[in-house]
Amino acid sequence: MPKLYGSLEAGGTKFVCAVGNGDFQVVEKTQFPTTTPSETIERTVEFFKRYEEDLAGIAIGSFGPIDIDQQSPTYGYITTTPKENWANIDLVGLIAKAFKIPIYVTTDVNSAAYGEVLAREGIDRLIYYTIGTGIGAGAIQSGQFIGGLGHTEAGHVYVSRYSRDIANGFQGTCPFHNGCLEGLAAGPSLEARTGVRGELVAPDADVWDIQAYYIAQAAIQATLLYRPQLIVFGGGVMAQEHMLGRVCDQFAMLLNGYLTVPDIADYIVTPVVAENGSATLGNFALAKAMADQTVV
């Protein structure tokens, strides 16, 4: 039988499990809510067990922070997450003990970034941001993930606050930092400002300009620090059709012609992989690389 590869997108809201073939086409895909660690991991193992005979490897892209240092005693653990009951959970270990195949772990945004690189011809320097319940970014340079002691945490950089937020004393919703990107621009900040869930906020509400101001600062940071070929914004906040244009406008104002970048409409984009499939595609490729021992 041809080899199959497993993908797990371990998100704070839902887990997405998929199995793909050697061409990275989805054989089966399912999702379920992220509840307790025991229940959620049990459902994950049950899904992959059905394909165990043909599975050559599994790649996990997880919410974080996670420990990706293979020499660390807590390698594969979700560490200081504010998500209830999930701090210090041995995600990789609990899944790995059910299988005898290689398992690769990285962040969910790294998986998505890798999938976007695979799907775009001539691109090997890319930054992928997810702007949703939380904010994270995966950075790829010359086909390799950028990281050192661990993965990057681009959602928790500090940003310049919008004038209205300063006037209202709003410092964000992050439980760890006042004034960080995630606390000021992730989905929960919309409800914190308006009292209304983000998906119910009218498209013409001016609060979206506040969000765009912060998200554009993320694009400025990515441009100045990494000089990527492309910046990709995914996640539920950026799924709002009006948001990309707002972010591009704010980016142009903030950059103020300091650096030469491609046409902004081609430089700041949304995912090219359909149906939020960037991380799944990336995970299939990472699982294969792990099975072949050619991991990035």
ABEGO torsion letter per residue (X at the ends): XBBBBBBBBBBAABBBBBBBBAAGBBABBBBBBBBBAAAAAAAAAAAAAAAAAABABBBBBBBOBBBABAABAABGBBBABABBGABGBBAAAAAAAABABBBBBBBAAAAAAAAAAAABBGBABBBBBBBBABBBBBBBBGGBBBBBABBBBAAABBBBBBAAAAAAGBAEABAABBGBAAAAABAAAAAAAAGBBAAABBAABAAAAAAAAAAAAAAAAAAAAAGBABBBBBEAAAABAAAAAAAAAAAAAAAGGABBBBBAAAABBBBABBGGAAAAAAAAAAAAAAAAGABX
